[in-house]
């Protein structure tokens, strides 16, 4: 059995933090997902329920809750 060693690195406090700004492409993408959900709900809400739920996960979170590196 292998042993794992960690080497701690102290943070560089002299480094200036970058100011966070909203990415307009992300906001536009969220708007597009909402429009797609509206379209699917108008067309056939029962048949498109799975697609609407999937898009809803993308709107609520930056990444899908169902994404997993293990699958």
C-alpha positions in Angstrom: 0.0 0.0 0.0 1.4 3.4 -1.0 1.6 6.3 1.4 0.6 9.8 0.3 2.6 12.8 1.5 1.3 16.4 1.2 3.6 19.3 1.1 1.9 22.5 2.3 2.5 25.7 0.5 1.9 29.0 2.3 -0.4 31.4 0.4 1.3 34.4 -1.3 -0.2 37.3 0.5 1.5 39.9 -1.7 -0.4 38.7 -4.8 -3.2 41.1 -5.7 -6.7 39.6 -5.9 -8.5 40.0 -9.1 -11.9 41.6 -9.0 -14.7 39.4 -10.0 -17.0 40.5 -12.8 -20.0 38.9 -14.3 -19.5 37.3 -17.7 -22.1 38.6 -20.1 -22.0 35.4 -22.1 -23.0 33.4 -19.0 -26.0 35.8 -18.5 -27.0 35.5 -22.1 -26.8 31.8 -22.0 -29.0 31.6 -18.9 -31.6 33.8 -20.7 -31.5 31.5 -23.7 -32.1 28.5 -21.5 -35.1 30.2 -19.9 -36.5 30.9 -23.4 -36.0 27.3 -24.4 -37.8 26.1 -21.3 -40.8 28.5 -22.1 -40.9 27.1 -25.7 -40.8 23.5 -24.5 -43.5 24.2 -21.9 -45.8 25.8 -24.5 -45.2 23.0 -27.1 -46.0 20.0 -24.9 -45.2 20.2 -21.2 -45.9 16.6 -20.5 -43.7 15.1 -23.2 -40.9 17.7 -22.7 -40.8 17.4 -18.9 -37.4 15.6 -18.8 -35.9 18.3 -21.1 -37.3 21.1 -19.0 -36.0 19.6 -15.8 -32.5 19.2 -17.3 -32.5 22.8 -18.5 -33.8 23.9 -15.1 -30.8 22.4 -13.4 -28.5 24.4 -15.7 -30.4 27.6 -14.9 -30.3 27.0 -11.1 -26.6 26.0 -11.0 -23.6 26.8 -13.0 -23.0 23.1 -13.6 -25.6 20.3 -13.7 -26.2 18.6 -10.4 -26.2 15.3 -12.2 -22.7 15.8 -13.6 -20.2 13.5 -12.0 -16.6 12.7 -12.9 -17.3 9.1 -11.8 -20.0 8.3 -14.4 
